[in-house]
Amino acid sequence: MPVLGRDVTVPLVTGGEVTYAALDYAASAPALQRVWDDVAAYAPYYGSVHRGAGYLSQLSTDLFENARRTVADFLGCREGDQVVFTRSTTDSLNLLAAALPADCQVFVFETEHHASLLPWRDARVTYLDAPRTHDEAVHTLERALADREPHGPALVCVTGASNVTGELWPVRELAAAAHAHGARIVLDAAQLAPHHPVDIADLDVDWVAFSGHKLYAPFGSGVLAGRADWLQAADPYLAGGGASRKVARRADGGVDVEWHDTAARHEAGSPNVIGAYSIASACKALQEAGFDGLVERERHLIRTVREGLAAVPQVRVLSLFGDDAPRVGVISFVVDGWNSSHFAAALSAEYGIGVRDGLFCAHPLVRTLLGGASDEPGECGAPEAAPGERSLNAIRVSFGAGTPDEHVERFVRAVGELVADGARWNYRTEDGRCVPDTDAAAGSAAGAAAA
């Protein structure tokens, strides 16, 4: 499946250019060429949605609502489920948090991305310790739910695939445990949906949230899909045009508002039509390509990376559930004696490889995996940790549809060379980030030439 940017070249500090290896899919995947072409074809026909009698407005309205149906089909929505277009997974989960009934208790594992860890601050939240097996995850949730107050609403929030380790979570089993104890469950599918089919009915979850920019669509669009009742009972996420069905002045000078009970209730303002259309286009492309082939292709890439990292003794791959756990194309690791920012900067500057370093907006999980180490950054070029000591941060490589073999092979080769020979350039810390030291460039280049 061709993606945008596959032919982009970037300069190397050591001279020359190389095709950019985009290996940071877990943050934002490149848009599919198919999606970009669809958006470009629609752009001349752009018009206001739900608000115009003109042809382009009617066309755009049909396109927007058809996009909603396409997403519902992609997610296997049940009759009565609603698909609400949002800005992102974070926005979707904050919307759901704002729609929780009074006295709702929320259960969330500490292993969640901040998008699903933090929105529940106005609810009673129980944070669950990181499990080390699928069975432990289910048993931990069952015990917590059994100990809760027997009456009142409850919600479980869980990821489908970790944005740190790539490991799949036992969503179906967790959903069964939640429902057995009278709770509902929302699935953060930001990392799962681009790699595996997500079926609301089959998984028996109550809601699913995901982002367009991880599903091979452009930035700025997301989805919350699932049960309608809590959403219909809640005040609109944003108050304004589009969310209101009828507004009238009262005799006392106030305003009476009748809100929509459809998805429009939480979509006030002019909607992101192109964002919704791009998500629908990506959903269609993935369905037409078939997930079986995509999954098998990704398994090959995962195998290449894991075998390559295993061949370097100084590398430790981070995992909750162990080496044999099923996973998507997201792998985090640390390198003995290396500052993670320094290592990532060298991959970029010397090899044209884009990865991520840090705590990946999942601070509690990464700290747990690193043994509780602090996240205070070290100076670039200085060892982050001596061999055998705890690392401060991690490095993450991630990939998916459109990733060529050459990109992951280059990455594996680069890791081996950097560990064996060190960086070929000088680096310095700038605004907390490790960057090539341009002031030392001449000296470094001259030294390399003399050698």
Buried (B, 14 or more C-beta within 10 A) or exposed (E): BEBBEBEEEBEBBBEEEBBBBBBBBBBBBBBBBBBBBBBEEBEEEBBBBBEBEEEEBBBBBEBBBEBBEBBBBBBBBEEEBBBBBBBBBBBBBBBBBBBBBEEBBBBBBBBBBBBBBBBBEEBBBBBBEBBEEBEBBBEBBBEBBEEBEEEEBBBBBBBBBBBBBBBBBBBEBBBBBBBEBEBBBBBBBBBBBBBBBBBBEEBBBBBBBBBBBBBBBBEBBBBBBBBBEBBBEBEBBBEEEBBBEEEEEEEEEEEEEEBBBBBBBBBBEEBBBBBBBBBBBBBBBBEEBEBEEBBEBBBEBBEBBBEBBEEBEBBBBBBBBEEEBBBBBBBBBBBBBBBBBBBBBBBBBBBBBBBBBBBBBBBBBBBBBBEEBEEEBBBBBEBBBEEEEBBBBBBBBBBBBBBEEEBBBBBBEBBBBBBEEEBBBBBBBEEEBBBBBEEBEEEBBEEEEEE
